[in-house]
Amino acid sequence: MRLKKKVAIITGAACGIGRTTALTFSREGAKVVAVDLQQEAGTRLVDEISKTGAESNFEQVDVTDPGHVNTMIENTVKKYGKIDILVNNAGIVMDAQLLKMELQQWQRVIDVNLKGVFLCGQAAARVMAEQDTGGVILNASSVVGLYGNFGQSNYVATKAGVIGMTKTWARELGKKGIRVNAVAPGFIATDIIKAIPEKVLEIVKAKTPLGRMGRPQDIANAYLFLASEEAAFVTGTVLSVDGGLIV
């Protein structure tokens, strides 16, 4: 088991990539703290993990609320005594072209996808910095944060910002034994892309050298590698998992 006895916090864990990552980490021996606003789905996930004999608990958290985040971190330390891994996976989309985007659409995506990553990252890093074992922070970016995307000014801004924060945190926290990396998924078959017209998705698949959409497990596997000791000398990097889309 690659994450045996590790304590891993995963935000946005109730569905999609976050859910698959939580299940993957638990199979690899981690004690998983599943963080999400969706209580029913989050509880179902924890029940599923518990049936395998692994240890997990659910925390209902608004990642844009400092009080919620700090309480979640405190609860985790009280329960498990440490934090080894944070996966900053929570994110939303509210797409619109620049000329039509409303301020509320801009601000909400910025709050969840950028402010939320900052708040969770800062709170977890403060704990990790006091541990002899350091820790690992993994941030969810996107290939659109690297090359832009039509109708996603807000989302692209957050995912590019996540890359910048990842590299900065890697520089700041390395001497404290904390590794910080980002994963940049391509188009992954989750609920978040259901709003994209099928014709557009077919074009994306045609442009992807591997000829298919990504699967949540593809991203969970990348998180697993970066969280494990196999990546002990990897920090400040952005791992694109996109089937070759941006080659």
C-alpha positions as CSV (number, residue, x, y, z in Angstrom):
1,M,0.0,0.0,0.0
2,R,1.5,3.3,-1.1
3,L,-0.3,5.5,1.4
4,K,-0.4,3.2,4.4
5,K,-1.3,5.1,7.7
6,K,-1.3,8.5,5.8
7,V,-4.1,11.0,6.6
8,A,-5.5,12.6,3.5
9,I,-7.9,15.4,3.2
10,I,-9.7,15.5,-0.2
11,T,-12.0,18.5,-1.0
12,G,-14.8,18.1,-3.5
13,A,-14.9,14.4,-2.5
14,A,-18.6,13.7,-2.9
15,C,-18.5,13.1,-6.7
16,G,-16.4,12.8,-9.8
17,I,-12.7,13.0,-9.6
18,G,-12.8,13.7,-5.9
19,R,-14.9,10.6,-5.1
20,T,-12.7,8.4,-7.2
21,T,-9.5,9.8,-5.6
22,A,-11.0,9.2,-2.1
23,L,-11.7,5.6,-3.0
24,T,-8.3,5.1,-4.6
25,F,-6.4,6.6,-1.6
26,S,-8.4,4.5,0.9
27,R,-7.5,1.3,-1.1
28,E,-3.9,2.4,-0.8
29,G,-4.1,2.6,3.0
30,A,-4.9,6.2,3.7
31,K,-7.3,7.5,6.3
32,V,-9.5,9.8,4.2
33,V,-11.2,12.9,5.3
34,A,-13.9,13.5,2.6
35,V,-14.7,17.2,2.4
36,D,-17.7,18.6,0.5
37,L,-20.9,20.7,0.8
38,Q,-23.0,17.7,-0.4
39,Q,-23.7,15.9,2.9
40,E,-25.8,13.0,1.5
41,A,-23.3,12.1,-1.3
42,G,-20.4,12.6,1.1
43,T,-21.9,10.3,3.7
44,R,-22.6,7.6,1.1
45,L,-18.9,7.8,0.1
46,V,-17.7,7.4,3.6
47,D,-20.1,4.5,4.1
48,E,-18.7,2.8,1.0
49,I,-15.2,3.3,2.2
50,S,-16.0,2.0,5.7
51,K,-17.4,-1.2,4.2
52,T,-14.0,-2.1,2.8
53,G,-12.5,-1.9,6.3
54,A,-10.7,1.4,5.7
55,E,-11.1,4.5,7.9
56,S,-12.8,7.6,6.7
57,N,-15.0,10.4,7.9
58,F,-17.0,13.2,6.2
59,E,-16.7,16.9,6.9
60,Q,-19.4,19.3,5.4
61,V,-17.4,22.3,4.5
62,D,-17.8,25.5,2.4
63,V,-14.2,25.9,1.2
64,T,-14.8,29.7,0.7
65,D,-15.5,30.1,4.5
66,P,-12.3,30.4,6.6
67,G,-14.2,29.3,9.7
68,H,-15.4,26.1,8.0
69,V,-12.0,25.4,6.7
70,N,-10.2,26.0,10.1
71,T,-12.7,23.8,11.9
72,M,-12.3,21.0,9.5
73,I,-8.5,21.2,9.9
74,E,-8.8,21.2,13.7
75,N,-11.2,18.3,13.7
76,T,-8.8,16.3,11.5
77,V,-5.8,16.9,13.8
78,K,-7.9,16.1,16.9
79,K,-9.1,12.8,15.3
80,Y,-5.9,11.6,13.6
81,G,-3.1,13.7,15.1
82,K,-1.7,14.8,11.8
83,I,-2.3,15.8,8.1
84,D,-0.1,14.1,5.6
85,I,-1.9,15.0,2.3
86,L,-4.2,17.6,1.1
87,V,-5.9,17.3,-2.3
88,N,-7.4,20.7,-3.3
89,N,-9.9,19.2,-5.7
90,A,-13.1,21.3,-5.1
91,G,-14.1,23.4,-8.1
92,I,-17.1,24.7,-10.1
93,V,-17.8,26.1,-13.5
94,M,-20.1,29.0,-14.4
95,D,-19.3,29.6,-18.1
96,A,-20.1,32.7,-20.2
97,Q,-18.3,34.7,-22.9
98,L,-16.6,37.8,-21.7
99,L,-19.2,40.2,-23.1
100,K,-22.0,38.3,-21.3
101,M,-20.4,37.2,-18.1
102,E,-22.0,38.6,-14.9
103,L,-20.0,39.7,-12.0
104,Q,-21.6,37.1,-9.8
105,Q,-20.5,34.4,-12.2
106,W,-16.9,35.7,-12.1
107,Q,-16.8,36.1,-8.3
108,R,-18.3,32.7,-7.4
109,V,-15.8,30.8,-9.5
110,I,-12.9,32.8,-8.1
111,D,-14.1,32.2,-4.6
112,V,-14.5,28.4,-4.9
113,N,-11.6,27.6,-7.3
114,L,-9.0,30.1,-6.1
115,K,-9.9,31.4,-2.6
116,G,-10.9,27.9,-1.6
117,V,-7.5,26.4,-2.6
118,F,-5.7,29.2,-0.8
119,L,-7.7,28.8,2.4
120,C,-7.4,25.0,2.6
121,G,-3.7,25.1,1.5
122,Q,-2.8,27.7,4.1
123,A,-4.6,25.9,6.9
124,A,-3.1,22.5,6.1
125,A,0.4,23.9,5.5
126,R,0.4,25.4,9.0
127,V,-0.1,22.0,10.4
128,M,2.3,20.2,8.1
129,A,5.0,22.8,8.8
130,E,5.0,21.8,12.5
131,Q,5.3,18.1,11.7
132,D,8.6,16.3,11.4
133,T,7.2,14.4,8.4
134,G,6.2,17.5,6.4
135,G,3.4,16.8,4.0
136,V,2.0,16.9,0.4
137,I,-0.3,19.5,-1.1
138,L,-1.9,18.7,-4.5
139,N,-3.9,21.3,-6.3
140,A,-6.4,20.8,-9.1
141,S,-5.5,23.0,-12.1
142,S,-6.6,22.3,-15.7
143,V,-5.2,22.2,-19.2
144,V,-7.3,25.3,-19.9
145,G,-5.2,27.1,-17.3
146,L,-2.3,26.5,-19.6
147,Y,-3.8,27.5,-23.0
148,G,-7.2,29.3,-22.3
149,N,-10.6,28.3,-23.4
150,F,-13.6,29.9,-25.1
151,G,-16.3,31.2,-22.6
152,Q,-14.3,30.4,-19.5
153,S,-12.6,33.7,-18.4
154,N,-13.4,33.0,-14.8
155,Y,-12.5,29.3,-14.7
156,V,-9.3,29.8,-16.7
157,A,-8.2,32.6,-14.4
158,T,-8.6,30.4,-11.4
159,K,-6.8,27.4,-12.9
160,A,-3.9,29.6,-14.1
161,G,-3.8,31.2,-10.6
162,V,-3.6,27.7,-9.0
163,I,-0.5,27.0,-11.1
164,G,1.1,30.2,-9.9
165,M,0.3,29.4,-6.2
166,T,1.5,25.9,-6.6
167,K,5.0,27.0,-7.8
168,T,5.1,29.7,-5.1
169,W,4.2,27.4,-2.3
170,A,6.7,24.8,-3.5
171,R,9.4,27.4,-3.1
172,E,8.2,28.6,0.2
173,L,7.4,25.3,1.9
174,G,10.1,23.0,0.5
175,K,12.5,23.6,3.4
176,K,9.7,22.5,5.7
177,G,9.5,19.2,4.0
178,I,6.2,20.0,2.2
179,R,5.9,19.1,-1.5
180,V,3.4,21.0,-3.6
181,N,2.3,20.0,-7.1
182,A,-0.6,20.5,-9.4
183,V,-2.5,18.2,-11.7
184,A,-3.9,19.7,-15.0
185,P,-6.6,17.4,-16.2
186,G,-7.9,17.5,-19.8
187,F,-11.5,16.9,-20.6
188,I,-12.7,14.2,-18.1
189,A,-16.0,12.3,-18.2
190,T,-17.6,13.8,-15.1
191,D,-20.8,15.8,-14.4
192,I,-18.9,19.0,-14.8
193,I,-18.7,18.7,-18.6
194,K,-22.3,17.7,-19.1
195,A,-23.1,21.3,-20.2
196,I,-20.6,21.0,-23.1
197,P,-22.4,20.2,-26.4
198,E,-21.7,16.7,-27.7
199,K,-20.4,18.1,-31.0
200,V,-17.7,20.1,-29.1
201,L,-16.8,17.0,-27.1
202,E,-16.4,15.0,-30.3
203,I,-14.0,17.7,-31.6
204,V,-12.0,17.5,-28.4
205,K,-11.7,13.7,-28.7
206,A,-10.6,14.0,-32.4
207,K,-7.9,16.4,-31.3
208,T,-6.7,14.2,-28.5
209,P,-3.9,11.8,-29.6
210,L,-5.3,9.0,-27.3
211,G,-8.7,9.4,-29.0
212,R,-10.9,9.5,-25.9
213,M,-12.1,11.5,-22.9
214,G,-10.3,11.1,-19.7
215,R,-11.7,9.0,-16.8
216,P,-11.8,10.1,-13.2
217,Q,-9.5,7.2,-12.4
218,D,-6.8,8.7,-14.7
219,I,-6.7,11.8,-12.5
220,A,-6.9,9.8,-9.2
221,N,-3.9,7.8,-10.4
222,A,-1.9,11.0,-11.0
223,Y,-2.8,12.2,-7.5
224,L,-1.8,8.9,-6.0
225,F,1.6,9.0,-7.7
226,L,2.3,12.6,-6.5
227,A,1.1,11.8,-3.0
228,S,3.3,8.7,-2.7
229,E,7.0,8.4,-1.8
230,E,7.5,7.5,-5.5
231,A,7.3,11.3,-6.1
232,A,9.6,12.2,-3.1
233,F,11.7,14.5,-5.3
234,V,8.9,16.1,-7.2
235,T,7.7,19.5,-6.2
236,G,6.6,22.7,-8.0
237,T,5.5,20.8,-11.1
238,V,2.3,20.7,-13.1
239,L,1.4,17.3,-14.4
240,S,-0.9,17.4,-17.4
241,V,-3.2,14.4,-17.7
242,D,-5.0,15.1,-20.9
243,G,-4.4,12.3,-23.4
244,G,-1.9,14.5,-25.2
245,L,-4.4,17.2,-26.0
246,I,-1.9,20.1,-25.7
247,V,1.0,18.3,-27.4
